[in-house]
Structures are given as C-alpha cells and as structure tokens.
Amino acid sequence: MNFTIVLSMLLYCSLILAQDDVNFPEPERTIETQSCFPDMCEFLKEFGAIKEKQRVMETRLKESENQILELKSKEKTVVVFSAAAGGSGHIGPFNTDTTVVYKVVKTNIGNAYSQFTGIFTAPVPGIYYFTFFYNAGASQEVLLILMKNNQDVVSTGDRKTTQDDADNGGNAAFLQLQQGDQV
C-alpha cells in the first residue's frame, strides 16, 4: 500500500507541476530559455555587437565617400586666366585711381576674370598666384597696384626721367582667397 500511495502522490505532483509549467509568466520562460541555451545568448550578444560595428563602419564609409566627392568637385575647379592690354597696348595716363582693364583675354578657364571690369573674382577658396608687368616711356610716371578686396597687396612703379628711353617693371604675389574675394 505504501507503494500505491507514493505512486499516487508522484502522479499528483506531476500533474500539479505540469499545470504550473503552463501558467509560468513570460519573463520566467525567457530566464529558463537563457539558462537552457547559454551559447545562444552569447551568440545573440555578439551578433548585436557585430551589427553595431557594421552600422559605425557604414557611417564612416558614407562620410569618406562624401569627402571624396567634395575633393573631386574641387579638383574639377581649375581657375587660370591670362590677359593683355591689346591694341596698341597703350593705357593711360590717368589723373585718378583707375582699374586697369585688360581687354584681350588669352585664357580664362573658370571664367573668373571679367574683361569688362578688370576684376578677378575667386570662384573657390584657394591659393592664387598673380603677376603683372608694365612697359612705359621714360617721360611717364607709372604706378600699378595689385589689390585684394580694395586693399593694396603689392605694387610696382617708376618716376619720370629723361635719362632712359623706356621703363619696365612688374611684381607678383601669392594670395590666399576665399570664394568671392576680388583682385
């Protein structure tokens, strides 16, 4: 009879445990699953870390692509001009400060020099090189000034003399310009 009671109690406990197992709240099942599959939990953590690294790498790749595109667009912006007085080459004399307009444009890649105003306008930021020359008769006074945004940068000139037939001069400057600066 003891065997029958023990067997009955064992069956009864099994039924109670089976019913309790069905009624476990959801978080307890998750904990039970984690304790049953520790390798799966570790795998999921590693997978999450890999996804985060991939997201960071995709962001960096996009930033690098944007920087490359920006450099390529700057690379395409070539700015070069060469201009001369033209005709007889005679300009002046002037009684007041006057912008010298070189009307014969030899080269104007980037269209930054205006043959109508004599002003160069920087299309992109950068380092630009300017050089200018003159030839004047000895009986004329000469003063040429290269200006950036209405400020003197460099000049060249000569006084009136009677000892020589002609005077030549020139000057040059490297200028760091921002977009829109005028020379």
C-alpha positions as CSV (number, residue, x, y, z in Angstrom):
1,M,0.0,0.0,0.0
2,N,2.9,2.4,0.6
3,F,4.0,1.9,-3.0
4,T,0.5,2.8,-4.2
5,I,0.4,6.0,-2.0
6,V,3.8,7.0,-3.2
7,L,2.9,6.4,-6.8
8,S,-0.4,8.4,-6.4
9,M,1.4,11.3,-4.8
10,L,4.1,11.2,-7.5
11,L,1.3,11.3,-10.2
12,Y,-0.5,14.1,-8.4
13,C,2.7,16.2,-8.1
14,S,3.5,15.7,-11.7
15,L,0.0,16.9,-12.7
16,I,0.4,20.0,-10.5
17,L,3.9,20.7,-11.9
18,A,2.6,20.3,-15.4
19,Q,-0.2,22.8,-14.8
20,D,2.2,25.2,-13.1
21,D,4.6,25.0,-16.0
22,V,1.8,26.0,-18.4
23,N,0.9,29.1,-16.3
24,F,4.5,30.4,-16.0
25,P,4.7,34.1,-16.7
26,E,6.6,35.1,-19.9
27,P,9.8,36.5,-18.2
28,E,10.3,33.3,-16.3
29,R,10.2,31.3,-19.6
30,T,12.9,33.6,-21.0
31,I,15.1,33.1,-18.0
32,E,14.5,29.4,-18.3
33,T,15.4,29.5,-22.0
34,Q,18.6,31.5,-21.3
35,S,19.6,29.0,-18.7
36,C,19.0,26.2,-21.1
37,F,20.8,27.8,-24.1
38,P,23.7,29.9,-22.7
39,D,25.6,29.6,-26.0
40,M,22.6,31.1,-27.9
41,C,22.5,34.1,-25.5
42,E,26.3,34.7,-26.1
43,F,25.7,34.4,-29.8
44,L,22.9,37.0,-29.7
45,K,25.1,39.4,-27.7
46,E,28.0,39.0,-30.2
47,F,25.6,39.4,-33.1
48,G,24.3,42.7,-31.7
49,A,27.8,43.9,-31.3
50,I,28.7,43.0,-34.9
51,K,25.6,44.8,-36.1
52,E,26.6,48.0,-34.2
53,K,30.1,47.8,-35.6
54,Q,28.6,47.4,-39.1
55,R,26.5,50.5,-38.6
56,V,29.5,52.5,-37.5
57,M,31.5,51.3,-40.5
58,E,28.7,52.2,-42.9
59,T,28.5,55.7,-41.4
60,R,32.3,56.1,-41.8
61,L,32.2,54.8,-45.3
62,K,29.4,57.3,-46.2
63,E,31.5,60.1,-44.7
64,S,34.5,59.0,-46.7
65,E,32.5,58.9,-49.9
66,N,31.2,62.4,-49.3
67,Q,34.8,63.7,-48.7
68,I,36.0,62.0,-51.9
69,L,33.1,63.6,-53.8
70,E,34.0,67.0,-52.3
71,L,37.7,66.6,-53.3
72,K,36.7,65.5,-56.8
73,S,34.5,68.6,-57.2
74,K,37.3,70.8,-56.1
75,E,39.7,69.0,-58.4
76,K,37.4,69.9,-61.4
77,T,37.5,73.6,-60.5
78,V,40.5,74.8,-62.5
79,V,41.0,78.6,-62.5
80,V,43.5,80.2,-64.8
81,F,43.5,83.5,-66.7
82,S,45.9,85.5,-68.8
83,A,45.0,88.9,-70.2
84,A,46.8,91.7,-72.0
85,A,46.1,95.4,-72.8
86,G,45.5,94.7,-76.5
87,G,45.6,97.0,-79.5
88,S,48.5,99.4,-79.2
89,G,49.0,98.3,-75.6
90,H,48.8,101.9,-74.5
91,I,46.7,102.5,-71.4
92,G,46.6,105.9,-69.6
93,P,47.8,108.2,-68.3
94,F,45.0,108.7,-65.7
95,N,44.6,111.6,-63.3
96,T,42.7,109.4,-60.7
97,D,43.0,105.9,-59.4
98,T,41.6,103.6,-62.2
99,T,41.1,99.9,-62.5
100,V,43.2,98.7,-65.4
101,V,41.0,96.5,-67.7
102,Y,42.9,94.0,-69.8
103,K,40.5,93.6,-72.7
104,V,42.4,90.9,-74.6
105,V,41.8,87.7,-72.7
106,K,44.2,84.9,-73.8
107,T,42.9,82.3,-71.3
108,N,40.0,82.4,-68.9
109,I,39.4,78.9,-67.6
110,G,36.8,79.1,-64.9
111,N,35.6,82.5,-66.2
112,A,36.8,84.2,-63.0
113,Y,38.3,87.3,-64.8
114,S,36.0,89.9,-66.3
115,Q,37.3,91.6,-69.4
116,F,34.7,94.3,-68.8
117,T,35.6,95.3,-65.3
118,G,39.2,94.1,-65.0
119,I,38.3,92.3,-61.8
120,F,39.1,88.7,-60.9
121,T,36.6,87.0,-58.6
122,A,37.7,83.8,-56.8
123,P,35.2,81.0,-57.6
124,V,36.6,78.7,-54.9
125,P,38.8,79.1,-51.8
126,G,42.5,78.5,-52.5
127,I,45.9,79.9,-53.1
128,Y,46.2,82.0,-56.2
129,Y,49.3,83.4,-58.0
130,F,49.1,86.9,-59.7
131,T,51.8,88.5,-61.7
132,F,51.7,91.7,-63.7
133,F,54.1,93.7,-65.8
134,Y,54.4,97.1,-67.5
135,N,56.4,99.0,-70.1
136,A,56.4,102.8,-70.0
137,G,58.1,105.6,-71.8
138,A,60.6,107.4,-69.7
139,S,58.5,110.6,-69.8
140,Q,55.6,108.9,-67.9
141,E,55.2,108.2,-64.3
142,V,53.9,104.6,-63.6
143,L,52.3,103.1,-60.5
144,L,50.4,99.8,-60.7
145,I,48.9,98.3,-57.5
146,L,47.5,94.8,-57.1
147,M,44.6,95.0,-54.8
148,K,42.6,92.4,-52.9
149,N,39.1,93.5,-51.8
150,N,40.1,97.1,-52.2
151,Q,43.3,96.7,-50.1
152,D,46.8,97.2,-51.5
153,V,48.8,94.0,-51.8
154,V,51.9,94.7,-53.9
155,S,52.9,97.5,-56.3
156,T,55.4,98.4,-58.9
157,G,56.2,101.8,-60.4
158,D,58.7,104.3,-61.9
159,R,59.2,108.0,-61.8
160,K,59.5,110.3,-64.8
161,T,63.1,110.5,-66.1
162,T,64.8,111.9,-69.2
163,Q,67.9,109.7,-69.0
164,D,66.4,106.5,-70.5
165,D,64.0,105.6,-73.3
166,A,61.7,103.1,-71.6
167,D,61.0,101.7,-68.2
168,N,59.8,98.2,-67.4
169,G,58.6,96.7,-64.2
170,G,56.4,94.2,-62.6
171,N,55.5,92.3,-59.4
172,A,53.8,89.2,-58.3
173,A,52.1,87.7,-55.2
174,F,50.5,84.5,-53.9
175,L,47.2,85.3,-52.3
176,Q,45.0,83.1,-50.1
177,L,41.5,83.9,-51.3
178,Q,38.1,82.9,-50.2
179,Q,35.2,82.3,-52.6
180,G,34.0,85.8,-53.8
181,D,37.2,87.7,-52.9
182,Q,38.1,90.2,-55.7
183,V,41.5,91.0,-57.1
